[in-house]
Amino acid sequence: MPKPKWHPPWKLSRVISGHYGWVRCLTVEPENQWFATGGSDRLIKIWDLASGELKLTLTGHISAVRGLEVSTRHPYLFSASEDKTVKCWDLEYNKVTRHYHGHLSAVYALALHPTIDIFVTCGRDSVARVWDIRTKAGIHVLGGHTNTVADVKCQAGEPQVITASHDSTVRLWDLRMGRTHVTLTHHKKSVRALAMHPDLYMFASGSADNIKEWMCPDGKFVQNLSGHNAIVNALACNSDGVLVSAADNGSMNFWDWRTGYNFQKHKTIAQPGSIESETGVFVTGFDHSGSRLLTGEADKTIKMYKEDESATEETHPIVWRPDILRAAKF
């Protein structure tokens, strides 16, 4: 086993409060100037990334906002909500310009395709739907999951769409044909989170039993990241190879992507005035530089983490005992 790369530990740098409900989703815009969050208070809030100040609040959804994505190709913000609607906001006017109708139940996640003008949403109706941004038409209904589809990711290479579901499977889709390319049935519990590696042709899926890493075109199993014994709600990865898993009980684990070494365990602290059970983390995401980690939490706050600059390999050494049992076991 190779020795893991040393990563500095992450520490809390800022707590932003302003939502009146759980913070369920966040997205950082392509130029890294601001980020948007959506919550159970039906609001979408846009914040300055550097100062953490509120720039704008967008109203219009009538239930919790569960998915947000800023387009890299147009000045559009897409939002998905538990009110079954998917909206496209024009950021030059801060108004809704398009609605995408078709989901039969709450929409839980959405992902934009990086190179063509389509996006994918998924939700409680156990399908993922592929939409044309411009014509508002549904292109495909990706059916096959037997339970809620919790997360969806898009990428330019094959498989272009990956979905994770509460039926404990991960599916890789053939977008051209609109059907399943591979079904990964390795997880034993519902899979709530997916994360694409920004550089490597790999992705990770997170469930309450394990976090698993996969190679891309055909979903070849790489390794298990075990030890985060909680319901994993969110995964995020940056280009340094730091994978963050965040759970329902407020625990956050930081992993080295290549070796699967867990170099830091963090427990989030609920903001003053919250009850202790409000420490859940619903969403994590890195900014585009990979140096700031944003989390959306059940205590209605957004927390910003950064790397500890004072840490060195001497102060935080790698305790690396490669156990022989960590061969690819399912």
Secondary structure, DSSP 8 states (H G I E B T S, - for coil): ---------EEEEEEEE--SS-EEEEEE-TTSSEEEEEETTS-EEEEETTT--EEEEE---SS-EEEEEE-SSSSEEEEEETTS-EEEEETTTTEEEEEE---SS-EEEEEE-SSSSEEEEEETTSEEEEEETTT--EEEEEE--SS-EEEEEE-SSSS-EEEEETTS-EEEEETTTTEEEEEE---SS-EEEEEE-SSSSEEEEEESS-EEEEETTTTEEEEEE----S-EEEEEE-TTSEEEEEETTSEEEEEETTTTEEEEEEE----TTS-GGG--EEEEEE-TTSSEEEEEETTSEEEEEEE-TT--TTTS-------GGGSS--
